[in-house]
């Protein structure tokens, strides 16, 4: 069994959804994926339900190459992206029946009855005796061939397809080192299980102690109280060690969990759009953390309209799929969104307002700008300008300066009859105009 590269990303064990990082490639033959008996039982269930050994072989090849991404596990389902022949990974999921409350009650009683079962689980082991005791209680922990229901976003109707087979083999590797994953897929998280087992053990111990104490005469003298007085405990606070330093800043935000496209979604919910929003939130959180670690005041984004936030996402995530979906969801033409994205990249929300709104600045501000332009122009008289509100258009040239409410001049050029932002703004009109005229006739 190959060692895991890192621990699960989600440390909170009481969560009913956990994401595990991708395994490294697993070179070797058919039997090289797992080493535990329960991992091999999972593989046997997979291979018994398959009708095509060729697809299973292709699935093992994907695992050996490391084509299966990080896995998201929750009750009744496990999902992961699988990189196939196309650039975008396929979205693969595997369903497994969850246990009902009555079955869980019988299972927990069977596990709590033997202290060795709890110790084995804590050691990431699943003894055969535990599974046998569960069967005696009428609970089958390990799935049968009919329990596994793989699905995939690829056009292959195989059962399972090669991508689904790859995920099933990868799940076997995950189960190999952490049997709590099987229990989570069956419906209960690790923290929830351990708390319940501890409660049942305490109830058993209390019942046993009560029966023993009932047969022992009570002492004639009270037992002397022991412990630390509250005054001393509070005084010891000054001796506590200092908190550890902050964690290192990751170079990039991690990938979000996979939202399954093969599972029926609620009306109006787009799984791929949710993935894009999750990735955007993770990156913004990373920037906030970077500012905090640098002892800077984190920049809180301004309250954006729905359109402004859509432009921001399209500008920061330039994938074609994201761009097309935003244009569709905002009911804007692609050219209008492209204009807005280019403006945003030149100056954020202020640049977007310059693109979309015209306004009349204070006349004294424009007068000072004209005087500064005449004084600072290097080659004699500056070009003739036609002024309208906050826009100065160069006469005879498809070039324009727009004055923003932030006090900066934004360069624009006309392309196919439409004004496009074509450069970075500058607070000095002479500098902005000189850079504008130095650009090529066609906007970049």
C-alpha positions in Angstrom: 0.0 0.0 0.0 1.4 3.4 -1.0 1.7 5.9 1.8 -0.6 8.9 1.7 1.1 12.2 0.8 -0.8 14.3 3.3 -3.5 13.9 5.9 -7.1 14.7 5.0 -7.7 18.3 4.3 -10.7 18.4 6.5 -9.5 18.0 10.1 -12.9 18.5 11.8 -13.9 14.8 12.3 -17.5 15.7 13.2 -18.2 16.8 9.7 -20.3 14.5 7.5 -18.4 15.6 4.4 -14.7 15.0 4.2 -12.3 15.7 1.3 -9.2 13.7 0.9 -6.2 14.7 -1.3 -5.4 12.7 -4.4 -3.3 9.6 -4.0 0.0 9.3 -5.8 0.2 7.0 -8.9 0.1 3.3 -8.0 2.3 1.3 -10.3 1.9 -2.4 -10.1 -0.4 -5.3 -11.1 -4.0 -6.0 -10.2 -3.4 -6.9 -6.6 -1.1 -4.0 -5.8 -3.9 -1.5 -4.8 -4.8 -2.8 -1.4 -3.3 -4.8 1.4 -6.1 -5.2 4.0 -8.8 -7.8 3.9 -11.6 -5.2 3.9 -10.0 -3.3 1.0 -9.8 -6.5 -0.9 -13.5 -7.2 -0.1 -14.4 -3.9 -1.6 -12.5 -4.7 -4.8 -14.2 -8.1 -5.0 -17.6 -6.4 -4.7 -16.7 -4.1 -7.6 -15.4 -6.8 -9.8 -18.5 -9.0 -9.2 -20.8 -6.2 -10.3 -18.9 -5.4 -13.5 -20.0 -6.8 -16.8 -16.8 -5.8 -18.7 -13.3 -6.8 -17.5 -11.8 -4.4 -20.1 -13.3 -1.4 -18.5 -12.0 -2.6 -15.1 -8.5 -2.9 -16.6 -8.8 0.7 -17.9 -9.9 1.8 -14.5 -6.8 0.2 -12.9 -4.7 2.0 -15.5 -6.2 5.4 -14.5 -5.3 4.6 -10.9 -1.8 3.7 -11.7 -1.3 6.9 -13.6 -2.7 9.0 -10.8 -5.7 10.2 -12.8 -8.2 10.2 -9.9 -8.3 13.6 -8.1 -9.2 14.4 -4.5 -12.2 12.5 -3.2 -15.2 14.0 -1.3 -16.9 11.5 1.0 -20.3 12.0 2.6 -23.1 9.6 3.8 -24.2 7.5 0.9 -21.9 8.9 -1.7 -18.3 9.5 -2.7 -17.2 11.7 -5.6 -14.0 12.6 -7.4 -12.8 14.1 -10.7 -11.2 11.6 -13.1 -8.9 12.9 -15.8 -9.7 11.1 -19.1 -8.9 11.9 -22.7 -10.5 15.4 -22.7 -9.0 18.5 -21.0 -11.7 18.8 -18.4 -11.9 15.9 -15.9 -15.0 13.7 -15.8 -17.3 14.0 -12.7 -17.6 10.6 -11.1 -19.6 9.5 -8.1 -20.3 6.2 -6.3 -23.5 5.6 -4.3 -23.7 3.1 -1.4 -26.8 2.5 0.8 -26.7 4.1 4.2 -27.8 2.2 7.4 -31.0 3.1 9.2 -31.2 4.3 12.8 -32.2 0.9 14.0 -29.3 -0.8 12.2 -26.9 1.7 13.7 -28.2 1.1 17.2 -27.6 -2.6 16.9 -24.2 -2.1 15.3 -23.0 0.3 18.1 -24.2 -2.0 20.8 -22.2 -4.8 19.1 -19.1 -2.7 18.9 -19.4 -1.3 22.4 -19.7 -4.8 23.9 -16.0 -5.4 23.1 -13.4 -2.9 24.1 -11.0 -4.4 21.5 -13.3 -3.3 18.7 -13.0 0.3 19.7 -9.3 0.1 20.1 -8.9 -1.5 16.7 -11.0 1.2 15.0 -8.9 3.9 16.7 -5.8 2.2 15.3 -7.4 2.3 11.8 -8.0 -1.4 11.8 -11.2 -3.4 11.2 -10.9 -6.9 12.7 -12.9 -9.7 11.1 -14.6 -10.3 14.5 -16.1 -6.8 14.4 -17.7 -7.6 11.0 -18.9 -11.0 12.3 -20.5 -9.4 15.4 -22.2 -6.9 13.2 -23.6 -9.7 11.0 -24.9 -11.4 14.1 -26.7 -8.2 14.9 -28.2 -8.1 11.4 -26.0 -5.4 10.0 -23.8 -5.9 6.9 -21.0 -3.4 6.9 -19.1 -4.3 3.7 -21.1 -3.8 0.5 -22.2 -6.6 -1.8 -22.0 -6.4 -5.6 -25.5 -5.0 -5.8 -24.8 -2.2 -3.3 -22.4 -0.2 -5.5 -23.9 2.3 -7.9 -21.3 4.2 -9.9 -22.2 7.1 -12.2 -20.1 9.4 -14.5 -20.6 12.5 -16.7 -18.9 10.7 -19.6 -21.0 9.3 -22.5 -20.0 5.7 -21.8 -23.0 3.6 -20.6 -20.8 0.8 -19.2 -21.5 -0.5 -15.7 -19.3 0.8 -14.4 -17.5 2.9 -17.1 -13.7 3.0 -16.9 -13.8 6.3 -15.0 -16.3 4.8 -12.4 -14.1 1.7 -12.1 -11.1 4.0 -11.4 -12.9 5.7 -8.6 -14.0 2.4 -7.1 -10.3 1.2 -7.1 -9.2 4.4 -5.6 -11.8 4.1 -2.8 -10.3 0.7 -2.0 -7.0 2.4 -1.4 -8.7 5.0 0.9 -10.5 2.3 2.8 -7.2 0.4 3.2 -5.9 3.0 5.5 -9.0 4.5 7.1 -12.0 2.1 7.7 -13.9 5.1 9.2 -14.5 6.2 5.6 -16.7 3.1 5.1 -18.6 4.0 8.2 -19.0 7.5 7.0 -20.4 6.3 3.6 -22.8 4.1 5.7 -24.1 7.2 7.4 -22.2 8.2 10.5 -19.0 10.4 10.9 -16.0 9.4 13.0 -16.5 11.9 15.8 -20.2 11.1 16.0 -19.4 7.4 16.3 -16.7 7.7 18.9 -18.9 10.0 21.0 -21.8 7.5 20.9 -19.5 4.6 21.7 -18.0 6.5 24.6 -21.5 7.2 25.9 -22.5 3.6 25.7 -19.3 2.5 27.4 -19.8 5.0 30.2 -23.4 3.7 30.7 -22.1 0.1 30.8 -19.4 1.0 33.3 -21.8 3.0 35.5 -24.3 0.0 35.5 -21.5 -2.4 36.4 -20.2 -0.1 39.1 -23.7 0.3 40.6 -24.1 -3.4 40.8 -20.7 -3.8 42.5 -21.3 -1.0 45.0 -24.6 -2.4 46.0 -22.9 -5.5 47.3 -20.1 -3.6 49.2 -20.9 -1.9 52.6 -20.5 1.8 52.6 -17.5 3.2 54.6 -18.1 4.7 58.0 -15.9 7.8 57.3 -16.2 10.0 54.2 -13.5 9.8 51.6 -11.1 12.7 51.7 -11.6 15.0 48.7 -8.6 15.4 46.3 -7.8 17.8 43.5 -6.6 21.3 42.8 -8.3 24.3 44.5 -9.9 26.8 42.0 -7.7 29.6 43.3 -4.5 27.7 42.4 -5.9 26.6 39.0 -6.7 30.3 38.0 -3.3 31.5 39.3 -1.5 29.0 37.0 -2.8 30.7 33.9 0.3 32.8 33.7 2.4 29.7 33.2 0.6 28.6 30.1 2.8 28.3 27.0 2.3 30.9 24.2 0.2 30.0 21.2 1.9 28.5 18.2 2.8 30.6 15.3 0.4 30.9 12.3 0.5 28.3 9.6 2.5 29.0 6.4 0.5 30.6 3.6 -0.4 28.3 0.7 0.9 29.3 -2.7 -2.6 28.9 -4.1 -6.0 28.1 -2.9 -6.9 24.4 -3.0 -9.5 22.8 -5.3 -13.0 22.9 -4.1 -15.0 19.7 -3.5 -16.6 18.1 -6.5 -20.3 18.8 -6.9 -21.9 15.9 -8.7 -23.5 16.5 -12.1 -24.8 12.9 -12.4 -26.9 13.2 -9.3 -30.3 14.9 -9.8 -29.9 18.5 -8.7 -32.5 21.0 -7.4 -34.1 23.2 -10.0 -31.9 26.2 -10.8 -28.7 24.7 -9.3 -25.7 24.4 -11.6 -23.0 22.1 -10.1 -20.2 23.5 -12.2 -21.2 27.1 -11.3 -21.1 26.1 -7.7 -17.5 24.7 -8.2 -16.5 28.0 -9.7 -18.0 30.0 -6.9 -16.3 27.8 -4.3 -12.9 28.2 -6.0 -13.4 32.0 -6.1 -14.3 32.0 -2.3 -11.2 30.0 -1.5 -8.9 32.3 -3.4 -10.4 35.4 -1.7 -10.0 33.7 1.6 -6.3 33.0 0.8 -5.8 36.7 0.0 -7.4 37.7 3.3 -5.1 35.3 5.1 -2.1 36.7 3.3 -3.0 40.2 4.4 -3.5 39.0 8.0 -0.1 37.2 8.1 1.6 40.3 6.7 0.1 42.4 9.5 -1.8 44.4 7.0 -5.5 45.3 7.3 -7.4 42.8 5.1 -9.1 44.6 2.3 -12.8 44.0 2.6 -14.4 44.0 -0.8 -17.0 46.8 -1.4 -20.6 45.9 -1.7 -20.9 44.9 -5.3 -24.1 44.6 -7.4 -24.8 41.3 -9.0 -23.4 42.5 -12.3 -20.3 43.9 -10.8 -19.6 40.7 -8.9 -20.2 38.7 -12.1 -17.6 40.8 -13.9 -15.1 40.4 -11.1 -15.5 36.6 -11.2 -15.1 36.5 -15.0 -12.0 38.8 -14.8 -10.3 36.6 -12.0 -11.3 33.2 -13.5 -10.6 33.5 -17.3 -11.8 30.0 -18.2 -14.0 29.9 -21.3 -16.7 27.9 -19.5 -16.9 30.4 -16.6 -17.1 33.4 -19.1 -19.9 31.8 -21.2 -21.9 30.9 -18.1 -21.7 34.3 -16.7 -22.8 35.9 -20.0 -25.7 33.6 -20.1 -26.7 34.0 -16.4 -26.5 37.9 -16.6 -28.4 38.0 -20.0 -25.6 40.2 -21.4 -24.0 39.9 -24.9 -20.5 38.4 -24.9 -19.0 41.6 -26.3 -20.5 43.6 -23.4 -19.1 41.2 -20.8 -15.7 41.3 -22.6 -15.7 45.1 -22.4 -16.5 45.0 -18.7 -13.9 42.4 -17.9 -11.2 44.4 -19.7 -12.2 47.5 -17.8 -12.1 45.6 -14.5 -8.6 44.3 -15.1 -7.5 47.9 -15.6 -8.9 49.3 -12.4 -11.6 47.2 -10.7 -14.9 48.7 -9.8 -13.8 52.3 -10.5 -12.7 51.3 -14.1 -16.0 49.5 -14.6 -18.0 52.7 -13.6 -15.9 54.7 -16.0 -16.9 52.3 -18.8 -20.6 52.3 -18.0 -21.4 55.8 -16.7 -20.8 59.3 -18.0 -20.9 62.2 -15.5 -20.0 65.9 -15.3 -17.0 66.7 -13.1 -16.5 70.0 -11.4 -15.5 72.6 -14.0 -12.6 73.8 -11.9 -11.1 70.2 -12.0 -11.3 70.1 -15.8 -9.8 73.5 -16.0 -6.8 72.5 -13.9 -6.4 69.4 -16.0 -6.3 71.4 -19.3 -3.8 73.8 -17.8 -1.6 70.9 -16.7 -1.9 69.3 -20.1 -0.8 72.5 -21.9 2.2 73.0 -19.5 3.5 69.5 -19.4 3.1 68.5 -23.1 6.5 67.8 -24.4 6.0 68.5 -28.2 4.5 72.0 -28.3 0.8 72.2 -28.2 -1.2 69.1 -27.2 -3.6 67.5 -29.6 -7.0 69.1 -30.0 -9.6 67.5 -27.8 -13.4 67.5 -28.0 -14.9 67.5 -24.5 -18.2 66.0 -23.4 -18.9 65.6 -19.7 -16.0 63.4 -18.3 -14.7 62.3 -21.7 -12.0 64.0 -23.9 -11.9 62.6 -27.5 -8.8 63.3 -29.6 -10.0 65.0 -32.8 -8.9 62.9 -35.9 -7.9 59.9 -33.8 -9.9 57.0 -32.4 -8.5 57.8 -29.0 -10.2 59.0 -25.9 -9.5 59.8 -22.2 -12.2 59.3 -19.6 -12.0 61.0 -16.1 -13.0 58.7 -13.3 -14.5 59.6 -10.0 -11.3 58.2 -8.4 -9.3 61.2 -10.0 -7.6 59.1 -12.7 -7.7 59.3 -16.5 -8.6 56.1 -18.3 -7.4 55.5 -21.9 -9.9 54.3 -24.5 -9.7 53.3 -28.2 -12.4 52.7 -30.7 -12.7 49.2 -32.2 -15.3 48.4 -34.8 -17.3 51.4 -33.8 -17.2 50.7 -30.0 -15.0 52.4 -27.3 -12.9 49.9 -25.5 -10.6 50.4 -22.4 -7.0 49.9 -23.7 -4.6 50.7 -20.9 -3.9 51.5 -17.3 -5.2 54.8 -15.8 -3.0 57.7 -14.6 -3.8 60.7 -12.4 -1.8 63.0 -14.7 -3.7 63.8 -18.0 -0.6 64.5 -20.0 1.0 61.2 -19.0 -2.2 59.3 -19.8 -2.7 61.1 -23.2 1.0 60.6 -24.2 0.7 56.8 -23.5 -2.6 56.6 -25.2 -1.3 58.2 -28.5 1.8 55.9 -28.4 -0.4 52.8 -28.6 -1.1 51.1 -31.9 -4.1 52.2 -33.8 -6.0 49.0 -32.9 -6.6 48.2 -29.3 -4.8 45.2 -27.9 
